[in-house]
Amino acid sequence: MVRFFLIAVAMRIATASLFAQAAVSSSTNPQESPAPQISPASPQNEGPAPRIPAIEELDQAFKQTSLGKAVDEARLHAQWRELSNRIINDRDLVEARARAGKAKTDLEKRQRLRAYYTTFYDRMRSEAGSQELKSYIDTHKTQHLALLAQNRVRPSPAPAATASPKPKPRLHPPEPPLPQ
């Protein structure tokens, strides 16, 4: 019973594929008469035919289209990392990094690191290939330099320098005087 069923199904599949091949081969055979073309509008009303782009143009269009923000960010980060790995071991950059590590004060270290990051990112920007990568490098440079700014360490003097300073609040109330 099961064999009969399997044989019947196999015969139906084979028959369907033969008819499908015949239909495809007859529609693609150029020697037979072509099927009538029905156009929705008459050719007198149409303007110039739309230009169909070449394959090279289509390839370029698909290369430029964005696959999403996360994918673009990952691609830019990979390009940035590759460029960074290529130039990070340049002699002058290694020396600048070592000088920053040997600074005696925090202010001096921040100044030297600022010079190092400026040199590092300027060199990366000069070797970057695309404008998109250059703007990504500029973003990273701005972020690194912003980390070095410590505005609250040495605030500028207040504009009203004549005002008297407030007394510090006491943590404990004053003790009563001792009896004599």
Summary of the structure (lengths in Angstrom):
residues: 180
radius of gyration: 38.0
end to end distance: 121.9
largest distance: 131.1
contacts: 309
relative contact order: 0.05
helix: 59%
strand: 0%
